[in-house]
C-alpha cells in the first residue's frame, strides 16, 4: 500500500472512529502512551484563541493563516491535494506528510472530520494554515490509539481531544472553469 493510500485511509478511519491500531497492529505498550491532563484541551483552546492572528469561526474552529493562497478555493465536491501534519496539543504526531513527502489527495466531502473539512474549504491553493479543532469538530468523545510516526511511542487520542492540523493546500485537482465576468 502506498503511503498516500495509508494517509487517505487514516483520514477516513479517524473520521469513522475506528482504531487504526486495530487495523495495523502498530501500537506498543500502553505504558509508553502520552497523557494529557484533564482540562488541558479547553485551556489550550482558550489561550490559542487569544493569540494574535488566530481567527475563531462560528463552529469553534481556530485557524492562523501562515501563508495566504492565491489559487482556487475548493468546494465540498472538489478533490484536493494537500500536505498535513496532525497532532495532539502535546505535539504527539499522528500523521505527517510534510516529512514523508507523500501527499494525500482526496475529495473534501470524504474527509473524516468536520474541522479538517472546514479548514480546507476556507483555504485557497498555496495557502498554509495552522488549525486547532475542538473535539466537536474532530473525534468527539471517541478514544483511539496510534503509534507516533516519528518516535514510535503510543499516542492516545482521549475523549474530548483537541486536534491540531498544519495544512498546506497544494492543489484543487478538479479546478472549476474560471468564472466569466460580464462586460
N, C-alpha and C positions, 0 to 999 in steps of 0.2 A: 504494500500500500504506500503510495507516495505521501510525503509529509503534508502536502496541500490537502489531500483527501483526509488525512488524520485531523488537521485543524478544522476542516469543514464538519467532520463527524463530531469533534469535540464541541464545536459551537452548537450543533444540533442537539447533542446529548445533554449538554449543560442546560439548554432551554427546556428539554423534556424532563429534566430532573432525575436522569438515570446516573448511576455512579460509574464514571469512567474507570475507576479502579476495578470494578467487577468485570468490565469489558476487556481490560488489558492485563489484569493481574500485576499492575505496576506498583502497587503500594508496598511500602516496607513496614516495619514495626510501628504500631501506634505510639510508642514511647518517643519516636522522633518527630511527632506531629507538632505543628505550630499551635500556640494557644493565644487567643485574643481575649482579653478580659471583657467581662460583661460591661456594656455601655460604651465601649471604645468606638464602635462604628458610629453611633449617634454623635459622640464628641468630635470625631473626625469630620463628619458632615457639617456640623456647626462651625467648626474652625475653618474648614475649607471654603465654606460659603462666604466668609469674611475676607478671604484673600483677594488682593487687587486683581481685577480682570476676570474673576470667576463669575459666570452667569448661571443663575438658577432658573430652570424652566418651571412652568406651571405644574408639571408632573413631579418635580423634585430633582430631576437630573441636574447635575452640576457639571459645567464644562469650562475649560480655559482654552482659548484659541492660541495655539503656539505659532501656527502659521496659517494665514488665510489662503484659501484656494482661489483659483480663477477660472476653473473649468466648469463642466456641467454639474448640476446638483441631481442626485438620484431621486427616483420616486420609489414607492413601495414595490413596484413591479420591476425595477431596474436590477440588473446583475452588476455587482461591484467587485473590484479587485482592491484589496487593502492590506496593509501591514497592521499587526495588532500585538499588543502586549497586555495580558490580562493578569491582574494581581489582586491580592487582598490588601487591607490597609497596613499590614506589617511587611509589605513588599514581597511576600511569598509569590513566586511567579507560577502561573498556571499554564499560560501559553505565551510564546514569544517568537513571532515570525520575523521580527526585525533581526534577531540574532541568527536565525536559521536560514534566512534568505529564501524561504519558500512561502510565497504569498498566497493566502486564501482568495478564492473567487466564488461568489455565490449570490443568489437573488436576495435582496434585502428582506423580502417577505418570508424567507425561510430561516432567517437568523433567530436563534433561540431565545434571546432576552429582549424585552421591550426597551431597556436602557441603551443597548448597543444599536438597535434599530433606530431609535430616536436620534442618537448622536450621528449616525451615518446620514440620516435624512436632513440634518442641519448643515452638513458639510458640502463643499464643492471639491471637485477634483484638485488634488495638490494640497489640500488642507491637512493640517495636523492638529488634533485636539487631545487634551488630557481630560478625562471624564471620570466622575465619581457617580456611580449608580447606586442609589439606596436599595435595600433589599426588595422593596415592592417592584422595582424595575429590573431586578436581577433574578435571584433564585428564591426569594421569599423565605419561607420557613424550612425549605429543604436543606438537608445536610448531605454533603458529599465528600469524598476523599480523592486526592490526586497525588501524583508524585511530581515534585518540583523538577522542571526540566534541567535546571542549572545545577542544583545541589543534590538532587536525588532524595531529599527528605520528604516525608509525608506532609501533605497540605490538607487541612480540613477546612472545608467551607462550612462554617457553622450557620445555624438558623439565624436569619436576620443579618447576614453578612452584606456589607457594602463592597461592591466590586469596582476596581479601578481599571480603566482602559487607557492605553496610549494608542491612538489610531492615526494612521496616515491613509487617506483615501487616494489611491493611485489612479483609478480609472473607473468611470461609469462605462461598462463594457458595451451596453446597448444604448449608446448616445442617441437621444431623440434628434430629429432633424431640427436645425435652428428655427426659432420662431420667426415667421415673416412679419415685418413691420409694415404698417400702412403708410403710404406716401401721400 
